[in-house]
Amino acid sequence: MKQFVNLTPHILNIIAADGSTVYIPPDGNRIARVGSISSIVATVNGININKQTFGKVMDLPDPQDDVVYIVSRMVKDRVPDRDDVVVPGVPFRDTDGKVIGAWGLSL
């Protein structure tokens, strides 16, 4: 059986194939992120306009047998060839439109 490791800062409520909800807490030690550098490119009416440049993925472990890492979409997009890295699936919303979970996981 595979182990899920949640490398986001949020508790994930994943709707399983049978309709049950699987709660996956954050790892607690690591949050996978994409590094960025921000620089001011202009000032308009006294407000700085910044340009962000995104770089390397940080705190994503190397692949391990029987481990699936759950990360943000931005992190996943930086490692498209890693099939051990997934993101929460389509958002599941309550009657007020608030996201309360996700339908499965996604590549």
Buried (B, 14 or more C-beta within 10 A) or exposed (E): EEEBBBBBEEEBBBBEEEEEEEEBEBBEEBBBBBEEEEEEEEEEEEEEEEEEEEEEBEEBBEEEEEEBBBBBEBBBEBBEEBEBBBBBBEEBEEEEEEEEBBBBBEE
